[in-house]
Amino acid sequence: MAAPQNVYDDRDFFAGYEQLRRTGTGLNDVLEQPALWSMLPASLKGLRVLDLGCGFGDFARRAMYAGARNVVGVDISERMLADARAQTCDAHITYRRMAIEELALEPNAFDLVVSSLALHYVADYAGALARVAAVLTAGGRFVFSVEHPMCTALPQQAWVRDADGRPLHWPVDDYRTEGPRRTRWFIDDVVKYHRTVETYVNGLLASGFSLRSLREPEPVAGETPVQIPGLDLARRRPPFLLIAADRLGVPGAI
Ligand SMILES: C[S@@+](CC[C@H](N)C(=O)[O-])C[C@H]1O[C@@H](n2cnc3c(N)ncnc32)[C@H](O)[C@@H]1O
């Protein structure tokens, strides 16, 4: 299996990504995060939370504000974690530098595991699910988002446009060929792993989870927090896939 990739520690990539996220008006903010929060338990009060690929720690801080008992944020990137630590002054949030592929935490230690837009960087999805299942208490919830397989199928990840630059259609091909795609995002050769919706769902069912909900968020008038240029394109092809699943088993049993 390929070694974990750490593209967020590349200086140029980090600079581009940081700038994108600082605006607070990316698709993450207006589509993905509202959908993800709609799939969490009704209350986070008292929950022990793990965030895989925590990035700048935005989710960790918001989860504490929503009543979580504590949050552990895990990320492979030292640059992302340095930023997260600088923005966080809460003793109940801890950040650990660790790859999802090498996740080693106490068994049954979390009531909620979240992963926002990180699992499409991980080659071994089944392995990641096994590690999540090991640290999640029975009955606990796992909620994750990934770039939608319609977007990861082709490496170029771009609309086909007319001579005036207007988007004609989003090309999808090689859908059933799962595996790495080398794409350009701020820098060349960013590797994302394409897998089908079937694999995302059936992987969970085969790993001891029951499916709760699946979302492909779209902009909805009156609900989507801010309108940003190009947001309407998210109705023509979904940018994100989100899944919430519960770990089967009797709570408290080992
Ligand atoms: C698109 S960012 C999302 C950050 C954060 N979850 C958010 O939504 O704001 C993806 C994050 O996943 C991290 N990441 C990517 N591959 C990883 C891996 N194999 N193990 C741990 N973290 C990883 C990156 O370093 C980055 O911080």
The ligand as an ORCA input file, in Angstrom:
! r2SCAN-3c Opt
* xyz 0 1
  C      -9.240     19.351      2.802
  S      -8.347     19.410      4.316
  C      -9.719     19.409      5.466
  C      -9.356     19.917      6.823
  C     -10.494     19.929      7.833
  N     -11.034     18.600      8.027
  C     -11.574     20.853      7.372
  O     -12.609     20.383      6.924
  O     -11.378     22.074      7.460
  C      -7.720     17.742      4.469
  C      -6.907     17.552      5.736
  O      -6.638     16.155      5.841
  C      -5.273     15.980      6.189
  N      -4.840     14.671      5.694
  C      -4.710     14.299      4.388
  N      -4.293     13.034      4.316
  C      -4.164     12.588      5.592
  C      -3.781     11.348      6.164
  N      -3.441     10.323      5.388
  N      -3.762     11.230      7.503
  C      -4.101     12.292      8.298
  N      -4.474     13.492      7.814
  C      -4.511     13.636      6.479
  C      -4.548     17.134      5.545
  O      -3.284     17.370      6.114
  C      -5.556     18.261      5.743
  O      -5.349     18.928      6.955
*
